[in-house]
Amino acid sequence: MTVDWTHFTPWPALAGGLLIGLAAAAFVLVNGRIAGISGIVGGLLRPAPGDVAWRIAFLAGLVAAPLGYALFAPLPAVRIDAGAGTLVAAGMLVGLGTRYGSGCTSGHGVCGLARLSPRSLVATVSFMAAGFATVFLLRHVLA
């Protein structure tokens, strides 16, 4: 195994991680809510009164952020090596997993671990292990 040094970008990754952490901390401090994307989207499916505007604003910010980035630098090229059926199936499995796991990577991995939640630690270790196993199987065993 070798490191692709031309694509090794620790400083932008560190900056992005810091921004995500600051945004998650600010969100919980200001709103008292966890910045878990699946929970935010799920709350729109059965909205409580007065609970829709902030959820839509949060999701609009997720869409607007790359558009704002594009004003200053070109967006990286997107390459998807899967068909529409595979993407739909993957999306359904992710959605199912977030429901069974009571949250997603942002809720458990960023916010839950920062709160020292044992449940989030188990969830994060589980989905990381499943991801490692999937990549290993697809790239090394079935390739």
Salt bridges, closest charged atoms under 4 A:
ASP4 OD2 - HIS7 ND1 2.67
ASP51 OD1 - ARG33 NH2 3.30
ASP51 OD2 - ARG55 NH2 2.76
ASP81 OD2 - ARG79 NH2 2.72
